[in-house]
Amino acid sequence: MTNANCSCIKREDQSFDFIINTYDCRSLVITDLTNWMIGDGYVLPTTHNVTVTLPTQSKVDIKIIPNSVTSVSANTLGFGECLKDGIYGFYTESCGYNYSKVKAVVCTLRCKLDNYISKAMDKEDWDNITRISNLIDLIEIDAEMGNEINAKEMFKIVDKELDKHSCTCYCR
């Protein structure tokens, strides 16, 4: 028998899951897709505690609204006005089990790429833009697949490549 009003994440594939968007490079917009146990004494919690490991390796505790959308400002994460691009780790505990997820935040890289696109002059630029765009996608895929080291290395390569083309960006 379970305790009344217990909140637990289901122990199955994709149990702790969410989508991250960065519409303006000023906040993470987290859409929680976590699969919670409901019924038989289980309830959906009003908030869910998550520890975030930032690209700087510091940690911040945030609260996510389960099965909903939560906005977390760059300031809340300790960055001031703009988010820091890089690899973020998300960790939580539920009913004695630990869950983790790694996500790439590439808002500034995409903004720099947009800057490069606006200056593109020839086929060589467009070929390079396509390659860089694919590498940014790879950063996100590697992070999602748990290839954190590869994602971090690829991030450095792309950032350096965009800097070569004088692509700058600040929060939009």
C-alpha positions in Angstrom: 0.0 0.0 0.0 1.3 3.5 -0.9 1.2 6.6 1.2 -1.6 9.0 0.3 -0.5 11.8 -2.0 2.9 10.4 -2.9 4.5 11.9 -6.0 6.8 9.5 -8.0 8.2 9.4 -11.5 7.4 6.1 -13.3 10.4 3.8 -13.6 10.4 3.4 -17.4 12.1 4.7 -20.6 11.7 8.4 -21.1 10.4 8.8 -17.5 12.3 12.0 -16.7 12.0 14.1 -19.9 11.5 17.6 -21.1 12.1 19.9 -24.1 14.1 23.1 -23.8 13.6 26.2 -25.9 15.5 29.5 -25.7 13.3 31.9 -27.6 15.3 35.1 -26.8 18.6 33.8 -25.2 17.4 35.3 -21.9 15.6 32.3 -20.4 15.2 28.5 -20.7 11.6 27.5 -21.5 11.3 24.0 -20.1 8.3 21.9 -21.3 8.1 19.0 -18.8 7.2 15.6 -20.3 8.1 13.6 -17.2 5.9 10.5 -16.8 4.4 10.6 -13.3 2.6 7.9 -11.5 -1.1 8.9 -11.1 -3.8 7.1 -9.1 -3.6 4.5 -6.3 -2.5 7.2 -3.8 -0.1 8.9 -6.3 -0.6 12.5 -7.3 1.1 15.0 -9.6 3.2 17.4 -7.6 2.7 21.1 -7.9 6.4 21.6 -8.4 9.4 19.4 -9.1 12.9 20.1 -7.7 15.7 19.8 -10.3 19.4 20.5 -9.8 21.0 22.0 -12.9 24.8 21.7 -13.6 25.7 24.7 -15.7 28.4 25.0 -18.4 30.5 26.7 -15.8 30.2 23.5 -13.6 28.3 25.4 -10.9 25.0 24.0 -9.7 21.6 25.8 -9.3 18.4 24.3 -7.9 15.2 25.2 -9.8 11.6 24.2 -9.6 9.8 22.9 -12.6 6.0 22.7 -13.0 5.2 19.0 -13.9 3.5 18.4 -17.2 3.6 22.1 -17.9 5.9 24.9 -19.1 8.4 26.6 -16.8 10.5 29.6 -17.7 13.9 30.0 -15.9 15.6 33.3 -16.5 19.4 33.6 -17.1 19.5 35.7 -14.0 18.0 32.8 -11.9 20.8 30.6 -13.2 23.4 33.2 -12.2 24.3 34.5 -15.7 22.9 38.0 -15.6 20.9 39.0 -18.6 21.9 36.4 -21.2 22.1 32.6 -21.0 25.4 30.9 -21.4 25.6 28.4 -24.3 27.0 25.0 -23.5 26.0 21.6 -22.0 23.6 21.6 -19.1 23.0 18.6 -16.8 19.6 18.2 -15.1 19.3 15.9 -12.1 16.4 15.0 -9.8 15.4 12.3 -7.3 12.0 10.7 -7.0 11.0 8.0 -4.5 14.6 6.8 -4.0 15.6 6.8 -7.7 18.0 9.3 -9.3 17.3 10.6 -12.8 19.4 12.7 -15.1 19.2 14.4 -18.5 21.8 16.3 -20.5 20.8 19.1 -22.9 22.7 21.5 -25.1 21.8 25.2 -25.1 23.0 26.7 -28.4 21.0 29.9 -28.5 24.1 32.2 -29.0 25.6 29.8 -31.6 22.4 29.9 -33.6 22.3 33.7 -33.3 25.9 33.9 -34.6 25.0 31.5 -37.4 22.1 33.9 -38.3 24.6 36.7 -38.4 26.8 34.7 -40.7 23.9 33.9 -43.0 23.0 37.6 -43.2 26.6 38.3 -44.5 26.9 35.3 -46.8 28.2 36.3 -50.2 29.1 33.2 -52.2 28.8 29.4 -52.6 31.7 28.8 -50.2 29.9 30.8 -47.5 26.7 28.8 -48.0 28.6 25.4 -48.0 30.2 26.5 -44.7 26.9 27.7 -43.3 25.3 24.3 -44.0 28.2 22.5 -42.4 28.1 24.7 -39.3 24.3 24.3 -39.0 24.7 20.5 -39.1 27.4 20.7 -36.5 25.1 22.7 -34.2 22.5 20.0 -34.7 25.1 17.4 -33.8 25.9 19.2 -30.5 22.3 18.9 -29.5 22.0 15.3 -30.6 25.2 14.3 -28.8 24.0 15.9 -25.6 20.6 14.3 -25.8 22.3 10.9 -26.5 24.6 11.3 -23.5 27.7 11.9 -25.5 28.5 14.9 -23.3 32.3 15.0 -24.0 31.8 14.9 -27.8 29.1 17.6 -27.5 31.5 19.9 -25.5 34.3 19.4 -28.0 32.0 20.1 -31.0 30.7 23.2 -29.2 34.3 24.6 -29.0 34.9 23.9 -32.7 31.7 25.6 -33.9 32.2 28.6 -31.6 35.8 29.1 -32.9 34.6 28.7 -36.5 31.9 31.3 -36.1 34.4 33.7 -34.4 36.6 33.3 -37.5 33.8 34.8 -39.6 33.3 37.7 -37.1 29.9 36.5 -36.2 28.8 38.1 -33.0 25.6 38.0 -31.1 24.0 39.3 -27.9 20.7 38.4 -26.4 17.9 39.3 -28.8 
